[in-house]
Amino acid sequence: MDWQRAAQTLRMRWQPLVNGRLFAPVGPVPMPAVGTDEEPVREAMQQLLDEVPAAYAGPLGRAIATADLPMLCLLRKPLLEALVVRHGELEGLRRVMRLDLLIRQSWPDAPVSRPIELE
């Protein structure tokens, strides 16, 4: 059972990186300015909801309808997961990256993905 011990050792080495420094923000994330208009972001997310399977659209639609801008940022991941079901990972990422640009217009310090080139 040496492979089990090796897998456990590897997991123990990588776990702190995955749970901590690798994905955690470096410092506190500044909140959007008071009065920031989240409606353009909300409308764009609701338009993307038209493209996801119905099982995802109901719960996501209710969450998006009542969310403020920081919560809309957090709802990007479930929206991406729903888009991947219909369009695949590459196209889902493209659509969420367009949404990220819109979020950055309203909230320049938003914790969203950096733009990358997708082929």
VOTOR-782669 format. One record per residue: residue number from 1; x, y, z of N, C-alpha, C, CB in turn. Coordinates in steps of 0.02 Angstrom, whole numbers, plus 50000, padded with zeros to 5 digits. Glycine has a CB too. Example, Ala and Ser with C-alpha at 12.3 -4.5 7.8 and 13.67 -1.06 7.14 Angstrom:
VOTOR-782669
+-----+-------+-------+-------+-------+-------+-------+-------+-------+-------+-------+-------+-------+
|   k |    nu |    nv |    nw |   cau |   cav |   caw |    cu |    cv |    cw |   cbu |   cbv |   cbw |
+-----+-------+-------+-------+-------+-------+-------+-------+-------+-------+-------+-------+-------+
|   1 | 50660 | 49716 | 50390 | 50615 | 49775 | 50390 | 50660 | 49835 | 50390 | 50565 | 49776 | 50452 |
|   2 | 50642 | 49888 | 50354 | 50684 | 49947 | 50357 | 50645 | 50002 | 50394 | 50704 | 49970 | 50286 |
+-----+-------+-------+-------+-------+-------+-------+-------+-------+-------+-------+-------+-------+
end
This chain:
VOTOR-782669
+-----+-------+-------+-------+-------+-------+-------+-------+-------+-------+-------+-------+-------+
|   k |    nu |    nv |    nw |   cau |   cav |   caw |    cu |    cv |    cw |   cbu |   cbv |   cbw |
+-----+-------+-------+-------+-------+-------+-------+-------+-------+-------+-------+-------+-------+
|   1 | 50040 | 49940 | 50000 | 50000 | 50000 | 50000 | 50043 | 50063 | 50000 | 49954 | 50000 | 50060 |
|   2 | 50100 | 50061 | 49968 | 50144 | 50119 | 49964 | 50111 | 50176 | 49926 | 50210 | 50101 | 49932 |
|   3 | 50070 | 50160 | 49875 | 50038 | 50213 | 49835 | 49990 | 50253 | 49877 | 50002 | 50183 | 49776 |
|   4 | 49957 | 50221 | 49927 | 49911 | 50258 | 49971 | 49950 | 50307 | 50015 | 49871 | 50210 | 50015 |
|   5 | 50007 | 50285 | 50041 | 50048 | 50328 | 50082 | 50076 | 50386 | 50040 | 50106 | 50288 | 50114 |
|   6 | 50096 | 50372 | 49979 | 50121 | 50425 | 49935 | 50066 | 50475 | 49919 | 50149 | 50395 | 49871 |
|   7 | 50005 | 50451 | 49906 | 49949 | 50496 | 49891 | 49933 | 50539 | 49952 | 49887 | 50456 | 49869 |
|   8 | 49935 | 50510 | 50011 | 49920 | 50548 | 50071 | 49974 | 50601 | 50083 | 49915 | 50501 | 50132 |
|   9 | 50037 | 50584 | 50072 | 50091 | 50632 | 50080 | 50083 | 50690 | 50030 | 50160 | 50598 | 50070 |
|  10 | 50067 | 50674 | 49968 | 50057 | 50725 | 49917 | 49998 | 50770 | 49936 | 50045 | 50694 | 49849 |
|  11 | 49944 | 50740 | 49959 | 49885 | 50779 | 49979 | 49902 | 50825 | 50038 | 49826 | 50732 | 49997 |
|  12 | 49942 | 50800 | 50086 | 49960 | 50840 | 50143 | 50004 | 50899 | 50122 | 49996 | 50798 | 50196 |
|  13 | 50046 | 50890 | 50071 | 50088 | 50944 | 50048 | 50049 | 50998 | 50012 | 50143 | 50917 | 50003 |
|  14 | 50000 | 50978 | 49972 | 49963 | 51026 | 49930 | 49902 | 51055 | 49965 | 49941 | 50992 | 49868 |
|  15 | 49875 | 51023 | 50016 | 49814 | 51047 | 50048 | 49820 | 51119 | 50073 | 49796 | 51001 | 50105 |
|  16 | 49875 | 51138 | 50107 | 49879 | 51207 | 50130 | 49878 | 51257 | 50071 | 49941 | 51218 | 50171 |
|  17 | 49909 | 51239 | 50016 | 49909 | 51283 | 49958 | 49840 | 51292 | 49929 | 49957 | 51257 | 49904 |
|  18 | 49804 | 51237 | 49922 | 49738 | 51239 | 49893 | 49689 | 51275 | 49939 | 49713 | 51169 | 49877 |
|  19 | 49692 | 51260 | 50003 | 49645 | 51290 | 50050 | 49663 | 51361 | 50071 | 49640 | 51248 | 50112 |
|  20 | 49725 | 51380 | 50062 | 49745 | 51444 | 50088 | 49771 | 51492 | 50037 | 49797 | 51435 | 50139 |
|  21 | 49836 | 51497 | 50034 | 49867 | 51550 | 49996 | 49851 | 51551 | 49922 | 49940 | 51546 | 50003 |
|  22 | 49841 | 51494 | 49891 | 49832 | 51492 | 49819 | 49768 | 51527 | 49797 | 49832 | 51420 | 49796 |
|  23 | 49714 | 51518 | 49834 | 49650 | 51545 | 49812 | 49625 | 51602 | 49856 | 49599 | 51491 | 49811 |
|  24 | 49655 | 51613 | 49913 | 49631 | 51666 | 49958 | 49654 | 51734 | 49933 | 49656 | 51653 | 50029 |
|  25 | 49613 | 51785 | 49942 | 49635 | 51852 | 49923 | 49696 | 51873 | 49965 | 49578 | 51903 | 49933 |
|  26 | 49739 | 51913 | 49936 | 49799 | 51935 | 49970 | 49783 | 51980 | 50028 | 49847 | 51969 | 49921 |
|  27 | 49734 | 52022 | 50020 | 49713 | 52068 | 50073 | 49639 | 52077 | 50071 | 49749 | 52136 | 50066 |
|  28 | 49614 | 52122 | 50111 | 49541 | 52134 | 50110 | 49519 | 52162 | 50043 | 49521 | 52182 | 50167 |
|  29 | 49462 | 52140 | 50020 | 49435 | 52164 | 49956 | 49393 | 52226 | 49969 | 49392 | 52108 | 49921 |
|  30 | 49410 | 52283 | 49938 | 49371 | 52343 | 49949 | 49299 | 52334 | 49924 | 49404 | 52403 | 49914 |
|  31 | 49252 | 52359 | 49961 | 49182 | 52354 | 49942 | 49166 | 52407 | 49889 | 49135 | 52361 | 50003 |
|  32 | 49114 | 52396 | 49849 | 49095 | 52447 | 49800 | 49071 | 52511 | 49835 | 49041 | 52420 | 49752 |
|  33 | 49075 | 52566 | 49800 | 49053 | 52630 | 49828 | 48978 | 52627 | 49842 | 49070 | 52688 | 49780 |
|  34 | 48958 | 52662 | 49892 | 48886 | 52666 | 49909 | 48850 | 52698 | 49850 | 48874 | 52707 | 49975 |
|  35 | 48794 | 52669 | 49831 | 48756 | 52695 | 49775 | 48778 | 52668 | 49708 | 48760 | 52768 | 49775 |
|  36 | 48824 | 52620 | 49707 | 48845 | 52590 | 49644 | 48786 | 52554 | 49612 | 48904 | 52540 | 49655 |
|  37 | 48775 | 52566 | 49549 | 48718 | 52537 | 49514 | 48735 | 52466 | 49491 | 48698 | 52580 | 49454 |
|  38 | 48699 | 52417 | 49520 | 48711 | 52348 | 49500 | 48662 | 52323 | 49447 | 48706 | 52303 | 49561 |
|  39 | 48617 | 52367 | 49425 | 48566 | 52346 | 49377 | 48594 | 52321 | 49310 | 48519 | 52403 | 49364 |
|  40 | 48645 | 52354 | 49281 | 48672 | 52327 | 49218 | 48700 | 52256 | 49226 | 48727 | 52373 | 49192 |
|  41 | 48732 | 52243 | 49283 | 48759 | 52176 | 49296 | 48701 | 52127 | 49305 | 48804 | 52177 | 49359 |
|  42 | 48651 | 52147 | 49344 | 48593 | 52103 | 49356 | 48558 | 52086 | 49290 | 48543 | 52137 | 49405 |
|  43 | 48548 | 52136 | 49247 | 48515 | 52124 | 49183 | 48555 | 52077 | 49138 | 48503 | 52191 | 49147 |
|  44 | 48622 | 52086 | 49138 | 48664 | 52042 | 49097 | 48661 | 51970 | 49123 | 48736 | 52067 | 49097 |
|  45 | 48660 | 51962 | 49189 | 48656 | 51895 | 49218 | 48588 | 51864 | 49202 | 48668 | 51897 | 49294 |
|  46 | 48535 | 51903 | 49205 | 48469 | 51876 | 49189 | 48463 | 51857 | 49116 | 48414 | 51928 | 49207 |
|  47 | 48497 | 51893 | 49072 | 48498 | 51874 | 49001 | 48534 | 51808 | 48992 | 48531 | 51928 | 48958 |
|  48 | 48589 | 51797 | 49029 | 48625 | 51734 | 49025 | 48583 | 51677 | 49053 | 48691 | 51738 | 49063 |
|  49 | 48538 | 51692 | 49100 | 48495 | 51640 | 49128 | 48449 | 51610 | 49075 | 48453 | 51669 | 49184 |
|  50 | 48433 | 51648 | 49023 | 48391 | 51621 | 48970 | 48425 | 51563 | 48933 | 48374 | 51676 | 48920 |
|  51 | 48491 | 51557 | 48941 | 48529 | 51506 | 48905 | 48544 | 51444 | 48947 | 48593 | 51535 | 48880 |
|  52 | 48524 | 51443 | 49010 | 48541 | 51387 | 49054 | 48482 | 51340 | 49061 | 48564 | 51412 | 49123 |
|  53 | 48494 | 51277 | 49079 | 48439 | 51230 | 49089 | 48391 | 51255 | 49144 | 48466 | 51161 | 49108 |
|  54 | 48328 | 51236 | 49138 | 48276 | 51260 | 49184 | 48290 | 51242 | 49257 | 48209 | 51232 | 49164 |
|  55 | 48322 | 51186 | 49269 | 48336 | 51166 | 49337 | 48382 | 51215 | 49372 | 48368 | 51096 | 49338 |
|  56 | 48425 | 51249 | 49335 | 48470 | 51299 | 49364 | 48438 | 51369 | 49364 | 48535 | 51301 | 49325 |
|  57 | 48397 | 51383 | 49314 | 48371 | 51450 | 49305 | 48328 | 51475 | 49362 | 48332 | 51453 | 49241 |
|  58 | 48286 | 51432 | 49390 | 48241 | 51454 | 49444 | 48279 | 51479 | 49506 | 48196 | 51398 | 49464 |
|  59 | 48319 | 51436 | 49537 | 48355 | 51459 | 49597 | 48404 | 51516 | 49583 | 48394 | 51401 | 49626 |
|  60 | 48439 | 51514 | 49527 | 48485 | 51568 | 49511 | 48448 | 51633 | 49497 | 48528 | 51550 | 49451 |
|  61 | 48392 | 51628 | 49463 | 48352 | 51688 | 49448 | 48328 | 51723 | 49511 | 48293 | 51670 | 49405 |
|  62 | 48305 | 51684 | 49560 | 48283 | 51714 | 49623 | 48341 | 51747 | 49660 | 48250 | 51661 | 49668 |
|  63 | 48399 | 51715 | 49659 | 48457 | 51743 | 49694 | 48482 | 51807 | 49659 | 48513 | 51691 | 49697 |
|  64 | 48483 | 51806 | 49593 | 48507 | 51864 | 49556 | 48459 | 51923 | 49564 | 48515 | 51847 | 49482 |
|  65 | 48395 | 51910 | 49568 | 48345 | 51963 | 49572 | 48352 | 52004 | 49637 | 48276 | 51935 | 49568 |
|  66 | 48377 | 51974 | 49690 | 48380 | 52008 | 49754 | 48450 | 52025 | 49777 | 48347 | 51966 | 49807 |
|  67 | 48501 | 52009 | 49737 | 48571 | 52017 | 49759 | 48597 | 52088 | 49748 | 48615 | 51968 | 49723 |
|  68 | 48642 | 52108 | 49793 | 48679 | 52170 | 49782 | 48742 | 52152 | 49741 | 48698 | 52204 | 49850 |
|  69 | 48784 | 52202 | 49726 | 48841 | 52191 | 49682 | 48891 | 52140 | 49709 | 48876 | 52256 | 49670 |
|  70 | 48910 | 52142 | 49774 | 48956 | 52090 | 49798 | 48926 | 52019 | 49792 | 48974 | 52103 | 49870 |
|  71 | 48862 | 52012 | 49805 | 48830 | 51947 | 49798 | 48826 | 51926 | 49725 | 48761 | 51947 | 49830 |
|  72 | 48814 | 51973 | 49680 | 48814 | 51956 | 49609 | 48882 | 51929 | 49587 | 48795 | 52018 | 49567 |
|  73 | 48935 | 51956 | 49616 | 49002 | 51930 | 49601 | 49008 | 51857 | 49623 | 49057 | 51972 | 49636 |
|  74 | 48981 | 51842 | 49681 | 48984 | 51773 | 49706 | 48940 | 51726 | 49665 | 48963 | 51771 | 49779 |
|  75 | 48888 | 51752 | 49634 | 48842 | 51711 | 49594 | 48870 | 51695 | 49525 | 48775 | 51746 | 49588 |
|  76 | 48928 | 51724 | 49508 | 48959 | 51708 | 49443 | 48976 | 51634 | 49438 | 49022 | 51751 | 49433 |
|  77 | 49001 | 51604 | 49492 | 49021 | 51534 | 49488 | 48962 | 51488 | 49474 | 49055 | 51513 | 49554 |
|  78 | 48906 | 51493 | 49512 | 48849 | 51450 | 49494 | 48822 | 51463 | 49424 | 48793 | 51458 | 49545 |
|  79 | 48825 | 51526 | 49403 | 48803 | 51542 | 49335 | 48849 | 51509 | 49284 | 48801 | 51618 | 49324 |
|  80 | 48914 | 51511 | 49296 | 48962 | 51478 | 49252 | 48948 | 51403 | 49249 | 49034 | 51490 | 49275 |
|  81 | 48936 | 51372 | 49306 | 48922 | 51300 | 49307 | 48859 | 51284 | 49266 | 48912 | 51276 | 49380 |
|  82 | 48809 | 51327 | 49269 | 48749 | 51316 | 49230 | 48762 | 51326 | 49156 | 48693 | 51362 | 49254 |
|  83 | 48802 | 51376 | 49139 | 48818 | 51388 | 49068 | 48859 | 51331 | 49039 | 48855 | 51454 | 49060 |
|  84 | 48902 | 51302 | 49079 | 48944 | 51247 | 49055 | 48901 | 51187 | 49035 | 48995 | 51226 | 49108 |
|  85 | 48847 | 51176 | 49071 | 48802 | 51120 | 49054 | 48775 | 51128 | 48984 | 48744 | 51115 | 49105 |
|  86 | 48758 | 51188 | 48965 | 48728 | 51200 | 48899 | 48779 | 51211 | 48844 | 48682 | 51260 | 48903 |
|  87 | 48832 | 51250 | 48859 | 48877 | 51273 | 48806 | 48947 | 51243 | 48808 | 48883 | 51347 | 48810 |
|  88 | 48965 | 51210 | 48861 | 49034 | 51186 | 48868 | 49076 | 51236 | 48906 | 49065 | 51171 | 48800 |
|  89 | 49134 | 51214 | 48928 | 49175 | 51255 | 48972 | 49203 | 51317 | 48938 | 49232 | 51214 | 49000 |
|  90 | 49228 | 51310 | 48878 | 49259 | 51367 | 48844 | 49208 | 51423 | 48831 | 49290 | 51345 | 48778 |
|  91 | 49150 | 51406 | 48805 | 49100 | 51457 | 48791 | 49072 | 51486 | 48856 | 49044 | 51428 | 48747 |
|  92 | 49064 | 51444 | 48907 | 49041 | 51469 | 48972 | 49090 | 51521 | 49000 | 49032 | 51412 | 49021 |
|  93 | 49154 | 51506 | 48995 | 49205 | 51553 | 49019 | 49204 | 51618 | 48980 | 49275 | 51522 | 49015 |
|  94 | 49194 | 51614 | 48915 | 49190 | 51675 | 48874 | 49133 | 51719 | 48897 | 49181 | 51657 | 48799 |
|  95 | 49076 | 51689 | 48909 | 49018 | 51728 | 48930 | 49027 | 51759 | 48999 | 48955 | 51685 | 48929 |
|  96 | 49057 | 51722 | 49044 | 49069 | 51748 | 49112 | 49123 | 51802 | 49110 | 49089 | 51692 | 49161 |
|  97 | 49172 | 51796 | 49066 | 49224 | 51848 | 49060 | 49193 | 51913 | 49035 | 49280 | 51825 | 49013 |
|  98 | 49145 | 51909 | 48990 | 49110 | 51971 | 48968 | 49072 | 52002 | 49027 | 49061 | 51955 | 48910 |
|  99 | 49044 | 51959 | 49068 | 49009 | 51982 | 49128 | 49059 | 52014 | 49177 | 48971 | 51924 | 49162 |
| 100 | 49118 | 51986 | 49184 | 49170 | 52014 | 49227 | 49188 | 52084 | 49207 | 49232 | 51969 | 49227 |
| 101 | 49193 | 52097 | 49141 | 49209 | 52164 | 49117 | 49155 | 52213 | 49138 | 49217 | 52164 | 49040 |
| 102 | 49092 | 52192 | 49135 | 49037 | 52235 | 49155 | 49039 | 52248 | 49230 | 48970 | 52203 | 49135 |
| 103 | 49056 | 52197 | 49269 | 49061 | 52206 | 49341 | 49117 | 52255 | 49357 | 49074 | 52138 | 49377 |
| 104 | 49173 | 52250 | 49322 | 49230 | 52295 | 49335 | 49213 | 52368 | 49317 | 49290 | 52272 | 49296 |
| 105 | 49167 | 52379 | 49272 | 49146 | 52448 | 49257 | 49110 | 52479 | 49316 | 49101 | 52449 | 49194 |
| 106 | 49071 | 52439 | 49351 | 49035 | 52464 | 49410 | 49077 | 52462 | 49473 | 48972 | 52424 | 49420 |
| 107 | 49123 | 52414 | 49476 | 49163 | 52403 | 49537 | 49234 | 52385 | 49516 | 49131 | 52347 | 49583 |
| 108 | 49278 | 52434 | 49507 | 49345 | 52421 | 49481 | 49386 | 52372 | 49522 | 49382 | 52486 | 49476 |
| 109 | 49375 | 52368 | 49587 | 49414 | 52323 | 49630 | 49378 | 52257 | 49643 | 49429 | 52357 | 49696 |
| 110 | 49330 | 52240 | 49601 | 49291 | 52178 | 49612 | 49336 | 52116 | 49608 | 49235 | 52173 | 49559 |
| 111 | 49321 | 52067 | 49650 | 49361 | 52005 | 49649 | 49338 | 51959 | 49592 | 49356 | 51968 | 49716 |
| 112 | 49351 | 51977 | 49531 | 49332 | 51937 | 49473 | 49394 | 51914 | 49437 | 49286 | 51977 | 49425 |
| 113 | 49385 | 51871 | 49389 | 49441 | 51842 | 49352 | 49477 | 51895 | 49311 | 49416 | 51787 | 49306 |
| 114 | 49541 | 51885 | 49304 | 49580 | 51927 | 49259 | 49564 | 51908 | 49187 | 49656 | 51922 | 49274 |
| 115 | 49562 | 51955 | 49142 | 49550 | 51937 | 49072 | 49606 | 51892 | 49045 | 49544 | 52000 | 49028 |
| 116 | 49588 | 51840 | 49009 | 49636 | 51795 | 48978 | 49615 | 51783 | 48907 | 49642 | 51728 | 49017 |
| 117 | 49662 | 51761 | 48867 | 49648 | 51745 | 48797 | 49622 | 51673 | 48794 | 49712 | 51754 | 48752 |
| 118 | 49563 | 51664 | 48767 | 49534 | 51598 | 48757 | 49532 | 51584 | 48683 | 49463 | 51592 | 48789 |
| 119 | 49555 | 51526 | 48664 | 49555 | 51509 | 48593 | 49495 | 51467 | 48575 | 49619 | 51472 | 48574 |
+-----+-------+-------+-------+-------+-------+-------+-------+-------+-------+-------+-------+-------+
end
